[in-house]
Amino acid sequence: MLTFRVLKLQEAPLQELVFFLDYDGSLCPHLEVWEERIYDPDEIYALVSALKPSTTAADRNSGAREIYWNTGRRVESLASVSDKFLEYPGYFIQGSVFWDAQSKTETVCGPLIGKDWAKFYEDQLKTEKGLRIEIKKSSLRIAAFQDGDRDQVTRFFESAKHPDLTGWQWRMGARGAELLSKDFDKRFAVRDGLKRTPGIPVVIGDDTLDAPAVEEAIARGGFAILVGEHCGWATEIEHKASQLLYCNDVGQAKALLQSLV
């Protein structure tokens, strides 16, 4: 793991690093694996805690490194895995919701999803076996019950009727599609997080929905840790070789992060 690129990340002033951590696919296996409990959430919590040794007010004011979640999950969804994860602030539902770990409150940064849109797509999916819809405060997500069947999701969108979605867009990831405000994605999370905690951004992600955060981090002189086989899009982002670090799987990604502790 100690390649030239990793060493470049390790040479960065560690106390100035600001981490933006995706969860599913980056720090833990995907849905069909973690539902079988073949991983330990406490191990992930220990790693995150080691990256951010203290959460005291004095430590925050000293400019110590910060950890932010940057995930498509809902706050309550991550809490259902382990409520200890919410000891750290972060951005949820693709950057449209901010969780303040100190006040234990969440703020919707973007517009709310229209209830009529939710019903519109729910009605269409009644005749689509194998697809499911997840309705969140500020997004809709459509995915296949068989995780990873992107082709089925694509076929649905090619044949479906769509309402007027002015100001919104469907974004396709490796395992499904998400309807989001055009003004909010994981790029917004990096920008807003760095306003709260200036530093060198380090983004970890595993599919195209992480691309906006990766692009933002690279443009700011930071780093991206890319996990798995769905990261070919990263080659289209202008970058220095040392800024992108590829990991074959979650285990390698966690080992890389551990090397920064």
Backbone as CSV, one residue per row, in Angstrom:
resi,resn,N_x,N_y,N_z,CA_x,CA_y,CA_z,C_x,C_y,C_z
1,MET,0.807,-1.214,0.000,0.000,0.000,0.000,0.845,1.270,0.000
2,LEU,2.111,1.184,0.459,2.927,2.387,0.561,3.522,2.748,-0.790
3,THR,2.663,3.085,-1.737,3.104,3.516,-3.049,3.522,4.977,-2.983
4,PHE,4.079,5.470,-4.087,4.469,6.870,-4.157,3.279,7.774,-3.888
5,ARG,2.119,7.396,-4.440,0.946,8.242,-4.275,0.493,8.297,-2.819
6,VAL,0.515,7.164,-2.142,0.131,7.141,-0.735,1.098,7.994,0.077
7,LEU,2.368,7.880,-0.222,3.357,8.664,0.502,3.120,10.161,0.318
8,LYS,2.680,10.554,-0.877,2.374,11.968,-1.098,1.256,12.431,-0.175
9,LEU,0.245,11.603,0.015,-0.835,11.940,0.942,-0.311,11.982,2.363
10,GLN,0.554,11.041,2.717,1.090,11.011,4.069,2.006,12.200,4.353
11,GLU,2.600,12.769,3.292,3.473,13.928,3.476,2.681,15.211,3.729
12,ALA,1.378,15.201,3.437,0.557,16.385,3.691,0.500,16.649,5.191
13,PRO,0.364,17.923,5.593,0.231,18.229,7.031,-1.017,17.535,7.582
14,LEU,-0.837,16.470,8.342,-1.967,15.625,8.729,-3.027,16.374,9.514
15,GLN,-2.596,17.345,10.318,-3.582,18.074,11.116,-4.435,19.001,10.259
16,GLU,-4.020,19.232,8.990,-4.786,20.111,8.111,-5.736,19.343,7.203
17,LEU,-5.733,18.022,7.301,-6.610,17.224,6.443,-8.053,17.299,6.927
18,VAL,-8.973,17.459,5.986,-10.402,17.449,6.274,-11.002,16.303,5.462
19,PHE,-11.495,15.278,6.150,-11.971,14.068,5.495,-13.465,14.155,5.202
20,PHE,-13.848,13.702,4.004,-15.245,13.580,3.605,-15.471,12.110,3.260
21,LEU,-16.147,11.403,4.159,-16.212,9.946,4.091,-17.556,9.453,3.575
22,ASP,-17.534,8.825,2.413,-18.686,8.067,1.955,-18.756,6.798,2.799
23,TYR,-19.929,6.157,2.834,-20.078,4.969,3.677,-20.230,3.703,2.843
24,ASP,-21.426,3.474,2.291,-21.662,2.245,1.527,-20.746,2.167,0.309
25,GLY,-20.040,1.071,0.200,-19.162,0.862,-0.942,-17.775,1.429,-0.757
26,SER,-17.600,2.308,0.225,-16.291,2.921,0.466,-15.689,2.474,1.791
27,LEU,-16.506,2.524,2.860,-16.040,2.067,4.168,-16.629,0.723,4.571
28,CYS,-17.719,0.348,3.929,-18.296,-0.971,4.214,-18.770,-1.581,2.907
29,PRO,-18.936,-2.898,2.857,-19.452,-3.535,1.641,-20.851,-3.026,1.315
30,HIS,-21.300,-3.343,0.105,-22.612,-2.872,-0.312,-23.736,-3.622,0.390
31,LEU,-24.936,-3.151,0.162,-26.128,-3.578,0.880,-26.259,-5.085,1.027
32,GLU,-26.094,-5.834,-0.085,-26.366,-7.261,-0.016,-25.375,-7.983,0.897
33,VAL,-24.214,-7.349,1.177,-23.226,-7.957,2.059,-23.451,-7.544,3.504
34,TRP,-23.634,-6.236,3.738,-23.734,-5.819,5.142,-25.039,-6.256,5.787
35,GLU,-26.059,-6.539,4.988,-27.279,-7.069,5.589,-27.042,-8.447,6.209
36,GLU,-26.022,-9.141,5.715,-25.674,-10.439,6.279,-24.749,-10.299,7.490
37,ARG,-24.441,-9.039,7.837,-23.607,-8.755,9.005,-22.218,-9.401,8.893
38,ILE,-21.640,-9.327,7.689,-20.295,-9.873,7.491,-19.257,-8.764,7.701
39,TYR,-19.619,-7.736,8.386,-18.659,-6.684,8.700,-19.000,-6.129,10.079
40,ASP,-18.073,-5.397,10.641,-18.221,-4.921,12.009,-18.283,-3.394,12.026
41,PRO,-19.453,-2.789,12.277,-19.535,-1.327,12.332,-18.598,-0.725,13.379
42,ASP,-18.336,-1.446,14.467,-17.443,-0.915,15.497,-16.020,-0.740,14.962
43,GLU,-15.640,-1.586,13.995,-14.318,-1.446,13.382,-14.229,-0.141,12.594
44,ILE,-15.306,0.183,11.887,-15.335,1.434,11.133,-15.331,2.623,12.086
45,TYR,-16.113,2.536,13.146,-16.147,3.613,14.131,-14.768,3.827,14.747
46,ALA,-14.059,2.747,15.042,-12.713,2.856,15.615,-11.766,3.551,14.644
47,LEU,-11.897,3.240,13.354,-11.044,3.874,12.350,-11.338,5.366,12.261
48,VAL,-12.618,5.726,12.196,-13.000,7.137,12.124,-12.523,7.878,13.371
49,SER,-12.665,7.255,14.526,-12.224,7.880,15.777,-10.717,8.090,15.795
50,ALA,-9.994,7.166,15.196,-8.533,7.308,15.144,-8.120,8.443,14.210
51,LEU,-8.878,8.621,13.128,-8.590,9.729,12.206,-8.873,11.066,12.862
52,LYS,-9.874,11.107,13.727,-10.255,12.321,14.445,-10.172,12.018,15.936
53,PRO,-8.982,12.109,16.537,-8.788,11.622,17.904,-9.655,12.288,18.963
54,SER,-10.040,13.549,18.754,-10.797,14.239,19.798,-11.928,15.032,19.179
55,THR,-13.048,15.132,19.882,-14.175,15.945,19.417,-14.497,17.052,20.433
56,THR,-13.539,17.397,21.288,-13.776,18.441,22.279,-13.753,19.817,21.631
57,ALA,-14.388,20.776,22.277,-14.432,22.134,21.745,-13.026,22.718,21.614
58,ALA,-12.179,22.465,22.601,-10.813,22.994,22.551,-10.055,22.438,21.357
59,ASP,-10.249,21.168,21.080,-9.560,20.547,19.962,-10.058,21.107,18.638
60,ARG,-11.375,21.309,18.530,-11.918,21.873,17.301,-11.365,23.269,17.059
61,ASN,-11.246,24.046,18.105,-10.766,25.417,17.953,-9.278,25.492,17.660
62,SER,-8.560,24.412,17.888,-7.118,24.424,17.663,-6.761,24.157,16.206
63,GLY,-7.770,23.865,15.375,-7.498,23.596,13.966,-7.171,22.152,13.692
64,ALA,-7.470,21.263,14.652,-7.204,19.841,14.433,-8.048,19.327,13.282
65,ARG,-7.599,18.250,12.684,-8.280,17.705,11.517,-9.754,17.410,11.826
66,GLU,-10.569,17.444,10.782,-12.006,17.231,10.952,-12.469,16.072,10.085
67,ILE,-13.543,15.443,10.514,-14.190,14.358,9.794,-15.614,14.788,9.460
68,TYR,-15.991,14.648,8.205,-17.377,14.839,7.798,-17.843,13.583,7.059
69,TRP,-19.055,13.155,7.322,-19.677,12.166,6.454,-20.083,12.868,5.161
70,ASN,-20.069,12.149,4.064,-20.557,12.683,2.793,-21.194,11.513,2.047
71,THR,-22.477,11.305,2.293,-23.115,10.062,1.901,-24.508,10.289,1.330
72,GLY,-24.980,9.333,0.567,-26.343,9.384,0.064,-27.366,8.921,1.084
73,ARG,-26.902,8.371,2.181,-27.813,7.895,3.238,-28.560,9.044,3.913
74,ARG,-29.648,8.678,4.570,-30.324,9.596,5.485,-29.631,9.535,6.845
75,VAL,-29.762,10.581,7.638,-29.141,10.618,8.968,-29.606,9.426,9.795
76,GLU,-30.916,9.190,9.806,-31.455,8.110,10.625,-31.012,6.739,10.111
77,SER,-30.717,6.651,8.826,-30.247,5.388,8.263,-28.859,5.044,8.783
78,LEU,-27.962,6.031,8.819,-26.625,5.771,9.348,-26.694,5.494,10.845
79,ALA,-27.577,6.210,11.539,-27.737,5.989,12.973,-28.234,4.584,13.267
80,SER,-29.027,4.016,12.353,-29.549,2.673,12.575,-28.449,1.617,12.504
81,VAL,-27.363,1.933,11.813,-26.204,1.034,11.799,-25.467,1.148,13.131
82,SER,-25.192,2.387,13.528,-24.582,2.652,14.836,-24.810,4.109,15.191
83,ASP,-25.460,4.359,16.315,-25.696,5.752,16.696,-24.398,6.472,17.031
84,LYS,-23.317,5.720,17.243,-22.021,6.350,17.523,-21.494,7.114,16.307
85,PHE,-21.931,6.708,15.108,-21.478,7.401,13.899,-21.898,8.866,13.899
86,LEU,-22.982,9.183,14.597,-23.470,10.559,14.593,-22.756,11.443,15.603
87,GLU,-21.655,10.942,16.155,-20.768,11.803,16.940,-19.977,12.734,16.018
88,TYR,-20.053,12.460,14.708,-19.315,13.245,13.727,-20.293,13.962,12.809
89,PRO,-19.973,15.198,12.406,-20.878,15.952,11.528,-20.823,15.391,10.110
90,GLY,-21.725,15.852,9.281,-21.658,15.369,7.916,-22.803,15.817,7.048
91,TYR,-22.695,15.424,5.787,-23.666,15.782,4.766,-24.323,14.498,4.265
92,PHE,-25.652,14.523,4.236,-26.432,13.340,3.915,-27.317,13.606,2.698
93,ILE,-27.848,12.560,2.133,-28.708,12.634,0.943,-28.020,13.494,-0.124
94,GLN,-26.805,13.076,-0.471,-26.025,13.732,-1.529,-25.826,15.228,-1.282
95,GLY,-25.488,15.585,-0.051,-25.140,16.969,0.269,-26.301,17.872,0.603
96,SER,-27.539,17.370,0.547,-28.688,18.254,0.734,-29.140,18.374,2.186
97,VAL,-28.541,17.596,3.081,-28.874,17.662,4.511,-27.575,17.702,5.315
98,PHE,-27.472,18.639,6.249,-26.290,18.738,7.115,-26.647,18.280,8.522
99,TRP,-25.794,17.425,9.076,-25.951,16.958,10.457,-24.918,17.647,11.329
100,ASP,-25.389,18.402,12.336,-24.520,19.067,13.301,-24.369,18.139,14.501
101,ALA,-23.173,17.584,14.653,-22.958,16.585,15.696,-22.984,17.192,17.096
102,GLN,-22.704,18.483,17.216,-22.676,19.105,18.535,-24.082,19.384,19.055
103,SER,-24.915,19.939,18.192,-26.274,20.261,18.615,-27.242,19.098,18.397
104,LYS,-26.760,18.048,17.699,-27.600,16.881,17.394,-28.835,17.286,16.590
105,THR,-28.623,18.144,15.602,-29.721,18.591,14.750,-29.325,18.450,13.284
106,GLU,-30.329,18.275,12.434,-30.076,18.227,11.007,-30.776,19.396,10.332
107,THR,-30.140,19.914,9.292,-30.667,21.041,8.540,-30.786,20.647,7.078
108,VAL,-31.960,20.844,6.503,-32.132,20.578,5.075,-31.600,21.793,4.320
109,CYS,-30.529,21.587,3.566,-29.882,22.686,2.849,-30.589,22.990,1.534
110,GLY,-31.152,21.977,0.912,-31.782,22.134,-0.387,-33.291,22.083,-0.308
111,PRO,-33.959,22.205,-1.440,-35.428,22.155,-1.457,-35.942,20.752,-1.155
112,LEU,-37.163,20.694,-0.649,-37.789,19.407,-0.350,-38.323,18.775,-1.629
113,ILE,-38.366,17.468,-1.624,-38.898,16.752,-2.784,-40.412,16.938,-2.856
114,GLY,-40.950,17.107,-4.035,-42.383,17.283,-4.186,-43.141,15.987,-3.936
115,LYS,-44.162,16.039,-3.094,-44.940,14.838,-2.801,-45.628,14.302,-4.054
116,ASP,-45.986,15.214,-4.972,-46.638,14.760,-6.202,-45.661,13.983,-7.073
117,TRP,-44.373,14.348,-7.050,-43.371,13.587,-7.805,-43.209,12.199,-7.219
118,ALA,-43.189,12.124,-5.904,-43.036,10.822,-5.261,-44.178,9.897,-5.672
119,LYS,-45.416,10.419,-5.635,-46.566,9.589,-6.012,-46.512,9.226,-7.498
120,PHE,-46.060,10.170,-8.334,-45.971,9.935,-9.774,-45.096,8.723,-10.069
121,TYR,-43.914,8.678,-9.457,-43.006,7.565,-9.715,-43.434,6.295,-8.989
122,GLU,-44.030,6.437,-7.832,-44.573,5.263,-7.138,-45.608,4.555,-8.008
123,ASP,-46.481,5.327,-8.636,-47.520,4.749,-9.479,-46.912,4.024,-10.675
124,GLN,-45.885,4.600,-11.278,-45.263,3.960,-12.433,-44.551,2.666,-12.046
125,LEU,-43.998,2.643,-10.850,-43.242,1.465,-10.423,-44.141,0.290,-10.033
126,LYS,-45.445,0.543,-9.934,-46.357,-0.551,-9.586,-46.333,-1.652,-10.636
127,THR,-45.982,-1.298,-11.873,-45.928,-2.293,-12.944,-44.493,-2.717,-13.265
128,GLU,-43.554,-2.292,-12.449,-42.140,-2.612,-12.673,-41.659,-3.572,-11.590
129,LYS,-41.684,-4.845,-11.873,-41.191,-5.816,-10.904,-39.670,-5.703,-10.810
130,GLY,-39.176,-5.770,-9.594,-37.725,-5.754,-9.404,-37.138,-4.399,-9.103
131,LEU,-37.956,-3.326,-9.165,-37.463,-1.990,-8.844,-38.141,-1.480,-7.583
132,ARG,-37.410,-0.693,-6.819,-37.942,-0.137,-5.580,-37.673,1.361,-5.547
133,ILE,-38.475,2.084,-4.785,-38.289,3.523,-4.654,-38.072,3.862,-3.183
134,GLU,-37.151,4.749,-2.920,-36.895,5.248,-1.571,-37.163,6.747,-1.576
135,ILE,-38.081,7.188,-0.737,-38.464,8.593,-0.680,-37.782,9.245,0.513
136,LYS,-36.978,10.253,0.233,-36.250,10.972,1.274,-36.752,12.413,1.326
137,LYS,-36.280,13.167,2.313,-36.721,14.551,2.453,-36.460,15.366,1.190
138,SER,-35.279,15.175,0.611,-34.841,16.037,-0.478,-34.407,15.256,-1.710
139,SER,-34.877,14.027,-1.841,-34.554,13.248,-3.036,-35.473,12.040,-3.162
140,LEU,-35.464,11.457,-4.347,-36.046,10.143,-4.591,-34.937,9.244,-5.104
141,ARG,-34.969,7.985,-4.702,-33.982,7.036,-5.199,-34.705,5.815,-5.746
142,ILE,-34.337,5.428,-6.972,-34.895,4.228,-7.590,-33.755,3.255,-7.851
143,ALA,-33.911,2.046,-7.373,-32.873,1.029,-7.519,-33.522,-0.326,-7.715
144,ALA,-32.719,-1.290,-8.131,-33.214,-2.652,-8.311,-33.137,-3.399,-6.991
145,PHE,-34.091,-4.287,-6.760,-34.031,-5.137,-5.569,-32.757,-5.980,-5.595
146,GLN,-32.377,-6.428,-6.795,-31.109,-7.139,-6.938,-30.030,-6.093,-7.114
147,ASP,-29.289,-5.838,-6.064,-28.348,-4.723,-6.036,-27.378,-4.801,-7.206
148,GLY,-27.195,-3.678,-7.868,-26.232,-3.610,-8.947,-26.822,-3.777,-10.332
149,ASP,-28.152,-4.046,-10.452,-28.756,-4.225,-11.766,-29.071,-2.858,-12.365
150,ARG,-28.020,-2.175,-12.773,-28.173,-0.829,-13.322,-28.950,-0.841,-14.636
151,ASP,-28.796,-1.894,-15.430,-29.476,-1.963,-16.727,-30.989,-1.885,-16.567
152,GLN,-31.513,-2.523,-15.548,-32.954,-2.501,-15.331,-33.420,-1.089,-14.988
153,VAL,-32.625,-0.380,-14.184,-32.959,1.001,-13.843,-32.918,1.874,-15.095
154,THR,-31.886,1.678,-15.913,-31.751,2.458,-17.147,-32.924,2.227,-18.083
155,ARG,-33.344,0.975,-18.230,-34.476,0.667,-19.106,-35.749,1.350,-18.622
156,PHE,-35.925,1.408,-17.311,-37.103,2.081,-16.765,-37.111,3.555,-17.150
157,PHE,-35.980,4.229,-17.025,-35.941,5.659,-17.311,-36.096,5.956,-18.796
158,GLU,-35.680,5.041,-19.628,-35.821,5.243,-21.063,-37.277,5.113,-21.501
159,SER,-38.058,4.331,-20.779,-39.445,4.095,-21.175,-40.460,4.866,-20.327
160,ALA,-40.035,5.383,-19.191,-40.970,6.030,-18.259,-41.399,7.410,-18.741
161,LYS,-42.557,7.823,-18.295,-42.983,9.205,-18.455,-42.411,10.004,-17.281
162,HIS,-42.128,11.265,-17.531,-41.539,12.089,-16.474,-42.285,13.417,-16.374
163,PRO,-42.522,13.910,-15.156,-43.128,15.236,-14.990,-42.104,16.328,-15.302
164,ASP,-42.516,17.561,-15.231,-41.606,18.687,-15.408,-40.700,18.771,-14.178
165,LEU,-39.406,18.519,-14.371,-38.461,18.474,-13.252,-37.523,19.676,-13.269
166,THR,-38.032,20.836,-13.625,-37.204,22.041,-13.695,-36.461,22.260,-12.374
167,GLY,-35.162,22.429,-12.469,-34.343,22.650,-11.275,-33.857,21.378,-10.612
168,TRP,-34.297,20.230,-11.128,-33.917,18.933,-10.575,-33.358,18.061,-11.694
169,GLN,-32.658,17.010,-11.322,-32.175,16.068,-12.325,-31.953,14.688,-11.714
170,TRP,-32.114,13.669,-12.556,-31.802,12.298,-12.156,-30.317,12.064,-12.364
171,ARG,-29.661,11.526,-11.349,-28.227,11.209,-11.446,-28.060,9.715,-11.237
172,MET,-27.385,9.105,-12.179,-27.237,7.656,-12.165,-25.949,7.261,-11.454
173,GLY,-26.070,6.364,-10.480,-24.913,5.781,-9.812,-24.759,4.332,-10.227
174,ALA,-23.837,3.642,-9.618,-23.568,2.253,-9.997,-24.716,1.332,-9.635
175,ARG,-25.524,1.722,-8.646,-26.557,0.808,-8.156,-27.967,1.381,-8.239
176,GLY,-28.112,2.552,-8.863,-29.440,3.119,-8.977,-29.382,4.565,-9.437
177,ALA,-30.534,5.229,-9.388,-30.628,6.629,-9.813,-31.265,7.440,-8.708
178,GLU,-30.852,8.696,-8.610,-31.372,9.558,-7.546,-31.793,10.892,-8.138
179,LEU,-32.998,11.328,-7.785,-33.502,12.627,-8.205,-33.086,13.658,-7.165
180,LEU,-32.294,14.655,-7.613,-31.721,15.641,-6.699,-31.837,17.040,-7.286
181,SER,-31.878,18.028,-6.418,-31.804,19.410,-6.864,-30.485,19.632,-7.592
182,LYS,-30.518,20.386,-8.688,-29.301,20.646,-9.456,-28.271,21.431,-8.646
183,ASP,-28.708,22.097,-7.589,-27.806,22.932,-6.796,-27.152,22.184,-5.635
184,PHE,-27.520,20.906,-5.441,-26.991,20.181,-4.289,-26.504,18.800,-4.703
185,ASP,-25.240,18.554,-4.386,-24.639,17.237,-4.578,-23.452,17.163,-3.632
186,LYS,-22.618,16.170,-3.794,-21.497,16.003,-2.869,-20.426,17.077,-3.049
187,ARG,-20.462,17.809,-4.156,-19.567,18.957,-4.319,-19.922,20.053,-3.314
188,PHE,-21.233,20.314,-3.184,-21.686,21.303,-2.209,-21.180,20.945,-0.821
189,ALA,-21.205,19.663,-0.485,-20.764,19.227,0.838,-19.304,19.607,1.086
190,VAL,-18.452,19.379,0.093,-17.029,19.716,0.257,-16.854,21.223,0.404
191,ARG,-17.536,21.975,-0.420,-17.415,23.436,-0.344,-17.882,23.956,1.009
192,ASP,-19.036,23.491,1.446,-19.588,23.972,2.709,-18.751,23.496,3.888
193,GLY,-18.284,22.254,3.833,-17.460,21.731,4.912,-16.162,22.498,5.077
194,LEU,-15.566,22.915,3.956,-14.305,23.647,4.030,-14.494,25.092,4.487
195,LYS,-15.717,25.600,4.364,-16.011,26.906,4.961,-16.039,26.780,6.487
196,ARG,-16.557,25.657,6.962,-16.634,25.414,8.402,-15.272,25.042,8.965
197,THR,-14.506,24.257,8.201,-13.203,23.773,8.645,-12.211,23.886,7.493
198,PRO,-11.525,25.012,7.349,-10.553,25.149,6.259,-9.447,24.113,6.383
199,GLY,-9.021,23.575,5.252,-7.951,22.589,5.276,-7.778,21.935,3.922
200,ILE,-7.086,20.809,3.907,-6.831,20.045,2.691,-7.863,18.921,2.609
201,PRO,-8.741,18.951,1.601,-9.806,17.936,1.555,-9.299,16.567,1.107
202,VAL,-9.814,15.527,1.752,-9.574,14.144,1.355,-10.940,13.484,1.218
203,VAL,-11.295,13.120,0.000,-12.597,12.528,-0.290,-12.421,11.035,-0.532
204,ILE,-13.328,10.230,0.015,-13.339,8.801,-0.291,-14.692,8.462,-0.915
205,GLY,-14.657,7.732,-2.049,-15.895,7.403,-2.740,-15.721,6.224,-3.664
206,ASP,-16.854,5.765,-4.224,-16.787,4.531,-5.014,-17.612,4.542,-6.284
207,ASP,-18.400,5.603,-6.572,-19.139,5.592,-7.836,-19.364,7.012,-8.325
208,THR,-20.124,7.154,-9.420,-20.258,8.452,-10.079,-20.931,9.507,-9.222
209,LEU,-21.739,9.109,-8.242,-22.358,10.094,-7.364,-21.327,10.761,-6.458
210,ASP,-20.143,10.157,-6.350,-19.046,10.765,-5.589,-18.185,11.682,-6.458
211,ALA,-18.411,11.655,-7.773,-17.555,12.411,-8.696,-17.512,13.911,-8.402
212,PRO,-18.650,14.580,-8.098,-18.572,16.017,-7.820,-17.666,16.346,-6.632
213,ALA,-17.701,15.512,-5.582,-16.840,15.750,-4.415,-15.379,15.529,-4.777
214,VAL,-15.113,14.499,-5.556,-13.737,14.219,-5.982,-13.194,15.383,-6.800
215,GLU,-13.988,15.847,-7.745,-13.543,16.955,-8.596,-13.250,18.204,-7.769
216,GLU,-14.098,18.489,-6.791,-13.908,19.667,-5.942,-12.641,19.537,-5.100
217,ALA,-12.432,18.351,-4.526,-11.246,18.144,-3.695,-9.964,18.286,-4.517
218,ILE,-9.945,17.710,-5.707,-8.762,17.780,-6.570,-8.477,19.222,-6.965
219,ALA,-9.533,19.971,-7.319,-9.368,21.367,-7.725,-8.793,22.220,-6.606
220,ARG,-9.017,21.808,-5.361,-8.518,22.554,-4.205,-7.169,22.032,-3.717
221,GLY,-6.542,21.179,-4.505,-5.228,20.662,-4.124,-5.283,19.512,-3.157
222,GLY,-6.455,18.898,-3.006,-6.610,17.791,-2.076,-6.425,16.436,-2.736
223,PHE,-7.009,15.417,-2.119,-6.803,14.033,-2.551,-8.149,13.312,-2.628
224,ALA,-8.169,12.223,-3.399,-9.341,11.357,-3.466,-8.900,9.912,-3.356
225,ILE,-9.610,9.157,-2.528,-9.390,7.716,-2.386,-10.582,7.043,-3.053
226,LEU,-10.319,6.317,-4.133,-11.370,5.707,-4.940,-11.387,4.207,-4.706
227,VAL,-12.589,3.675,-4.511,-12.716,2.280,-4.080,-13.520,1.468,-5.092
228,GLY,-12.974,0.340,-5.531,-13.724,-0.586,-6.359,-13.608,-0.320,-7.846
229,GLU,-14.513,-0.973,-8.592,-14.388,-1.037,-10.043,-15.217,-0.006,-10.797
230,HIS,-15.923,0.875,-10.085,-16.815,1.826,-10.757,-16.239,3.245,-10.755
231,CYS,-14.930,3.381,-10.855,-14.302,4.704,-10.719,-13.551,5.145,-11.971
232,GLY,-13.856,4.542,-13.108,-13.175,4.932,-14.335,-13.405,6.380,-14.710
233,TRP,-14.531,6.955,-14.265,-14.847,8.363,-14.543,-13.789,9.314,-14.012
234,ALA,-13.026,8.887,-13.011,-12.052,9.787,-12.377,-10.934,10.180,-13.333
235,THR,-10.676,9.364,-14.357,-9.599,9.690,-15.307,-9.942,10.935,-16.117
236,GLU,-11.213,11.304,-16.176,-11.632,12.485,-16.924,-11.440,13.774,-16.131
237,ILE,-11.131,13.658,-14.849,-10.898,14.830,-14.006,-9.431,15.221,-14.088
238,GLU,-9.169,16.466,-14.389,-7.778,16.932,-14.465,-7.144,16.841,-13.073
239,HIS,-6.017,16.157,-12.981,-5.413,15.926,-11.671,-3.930,15.581,-11.811
240,LYS,-3.214,15.682,-10.694,-1.855,15.164,-10.610,-1.939,13.695,-10.203
241,ALA,-0.980,12.915,-10.659,-1.021,11.472,-10.374,-1.109,11.191,-8.880
242,SER,-0.453,12.013,-8.079,-0.414,11.757,-6.634,-1.724,12.067,-5.934
243,GLN,-2.682,12.713,-6.636,-3.920,13.124,-5.977,-4.988,12.034,-5.959
244,LEU,-4.906,11.063,-6.857,-5.887,9.986,-6.918,-5.264,8.690,-6.443
245,LEU,-5.890,8.054,-5.492,-5.409,6.786,-4.961,-6.498,5.735,-5.151
246,TYR,-6.165,4.641,-5.812,-7.142,3.601,-6.126,-6.986,2.422,-5.173
247,CYS,-8.116,1.947,-4.684,-8.139,0.759,-3.833,-9.060,-0.279,-4.476
248,ASN,-8.652,-1.516,-4.457,-9.450,-2.571,-5.078,-10.758,-2.825,-4.324
249,ASP,-10.711,-2.651,-3.003,-11.885,-2.987,-2.201,-11.881,-2.194,-0.900
250,VAL,-12.918,-2.422,-0.117,-13.088,-1.709,1.155,-11.922,-1.976,2.103
251,GLY,-11.429,-3.211,2.127,-10.321,-3.548,3.020,-9.091,-2.720,2.742
252,GLN,-8.753,-2.554,1.470,-7.601,-1.729,1.112,-7.829,-0.267,1.491
253,ALA,-9.058,0.209,1.287,-9.354,1.603,1.615,-9.177,1.861,3.106
254,LYS,-9.667,0.949,3.926,-9.530,1.124,5.377,-8.061,1.028,5.811
255,ALA,-7.290,0.174,5.143,-5.859,0.078,5.465,-5.149,1.367,5.109
256,LEU,-5.528,1.965,3.990,-4.913,3.236,3.586,-5.217,4.320,4.602
257,LEU,-6.487,4.422,5.016,-6.846,5.421,6.018,-6.131,5.169,7.335
258,GLN,-5.981,3.898,7.695,-5.286,3.555,8.935,-3.849,4.028,8.889
259,SER,-3.249,4.037,7.715,-1.856,4.487,7.583,-1.689,5.964,7.865
260,LEU,-2.793,6.710,7.879,-2.744,8.154,8.135,-2.959,8.488,9.601
261,VAL,-3.287,7.488,10.399,-3.571,7.740,11.807,-2.295,8.126,12.554
